Amino acid sequence: MPRIPDTPIGLVIRESRFAAISVGATSVMVSLSELHASYELLHAESATSPMSTIIPDCKDELQHLMGAVAERIAILKGISTDEARAPVEGAATDGAGTGPAAGQDLQDVMKRLSSLERHLRTLIERTRKDPPTHFLYVKVLAEVERQQWRLEQGS
C-alpha cells in the first residue's frame, strides 16, 4: 500500500481503506466458520468412512486460518482478536437456520469450498495494494484448494 501521510485527511483515507478491507476479511472469516461447522456435521455422519481421517485435519487447519484472519481484522480495526471473532460467534449462536443443515453431504461441503474459492480470488484481486492481507488471502486460498483436492481424492 502506498505511504499515506499522517495528516488528518491521510488518516481518514487510511481508516476508510482499512474498513473496506476488514469487511472482506470478516466475510472470509464467516465463510470459514460455516465451513468448519459443515465439517463438524460431516465428521459426525461419516465416523466409519475413509473421510473420517481427512476431516479432522481440515477442521484444524480451518481453525488456524480463522485465527489468522481474526488477527488481521484486529490489526486493521485496532481491536482485540476476541472482538474480531464476535460477529462469527454471534452468527453461530443466532442463526440456527442459516448454518449447515443436518444430513449435509460431501457435495454440500465441496460447494462451500468452491464458493469460498471464488470469493477469495475476487478479494485477492482487490487487495493487491495491501500486501499483508493479500498474502493472507493467498494462504487461505491455497488451503481451500488443498482441502478440495483431499476431499476429491478421499471420496
N, C-alpha and C positions, 0 to 999 in steps of 0.2 A: 504494500500500500504506500503510495507516495506520502512523503512527510507533510503533515498538515500542521500549520503553525499553531502555537499555543495562544492564539488571540481569541477573543470572545466568539467571533464567527467561526474560527477554526475548531473550537471546542464544540460548537453546535453541529458543524459538519461531521466531526468525528463521532459524536453521540448518535447522530442520525444514521450514519453508516453502520455503526455497531448494533443499533437497534434492528436494522434491516437484516443484518447477518444473523443476529441471535434468534429472529423469528424462524429463519430456515433451520437453524440448529435445533430449535425446540421441536419443530415438526419432525426432524430426523429422530430425535430422542423419543417422541411419542410413537413413531413407527417401530423403532427398536423395541420399545416396551410392549407394544401389541404383538410383535413377532415373538418376543420372549414368552408372553402368555400363551401364544399359539403352540410353541414348543412344549410348554408345561402340559397342555391338554393332549398333544400328540404323544408325548412321552408316557402319560398315564394310560393311554389307549394301546400303545404298542410295547408293553413291558416285555413281551416274549419274542418280539420280532428282531431281525438284524438291525433295525433302525435304533433299537434301544441303546446301542453303544455309541452311535453318532450324535444323537440328540443332546445328551448332557454336555458334550464338548461344545456344541453350537450355543447352548444356553449360557455356558460360562463365558465364551467369547463375547456374546452379546452383552452380558453384564459388564464386562470390562470396557466395551465400546460405549455403553451408556454412561459409565463413569467419566470417560474421556470427553464425551460430548457435553456432559453436565459441567465439567471443569472449564471447557471453552466458553460455555454460556455464562458461567460465573465470572470469568475474566472480562468478557465483553460488556456485561451489565454491571459489573462491580458489586456482585452479591456473593453469598456463600453457595457452595455446591448443593447444600440441602435446599436452599431456596430455588435453585435452578431445577432441582428434581421435583419440586412441588406440583407443577402442572401435570406431570406424568402420574404421580401418585394420586393426585386428585381425580384424574380421569379414570384411573384403575378402580378407585373405590366408588365413584359416582356413576359411571356408565356401564352398568352390568349388561345392558343390551347392545352396547357399541363395541365391546371387545369380541374376542373369538368365541365362537359358539361351541357347545359340547358336540361331540361327534365329528369334529373337524378332521379332515383327512390330509394326507400329504400334499394333494393338489392345491388345497387352500393355502398351505404354508408356502408352496412354490409361487403361487400368485402374489402373496405378500412380499416375498423376496424380489420378485420381478418388478413389482410396483415400486418398492424401495430403491431398486437399482436405477430405474428411470428417473426417479426423483433426485437421487444423488448425482446422476450425470448432469442434470439441469443445474443443481446447486454448484457443482464443480465449475461449470462454465461461468456462473455468476460471481464466484469468489476468487477469480484469478488474481485480483489485486490485494487479497488478504492471505498471504502465504500460510500462516498457521491454520486457518480454517480450511483452506484449500487442501492442505496436506492431510488434515483430519478426515475430510470427506473422501479423499482418495483411499485412505486407510480403511474407512468403513466400507467403501465400495469393494475393495479387494476382499474383505472378509465376507461380504454378501455374495460375491461371485464364487468364493471358495465354498461357502455353505450350499449354494445352488448345485455346484458340481458334486460335492459329497452326497447330497440327498439324491441326486440323479443316479449316482453310482451305487448307492445303497439300496435303492428301490428295485 
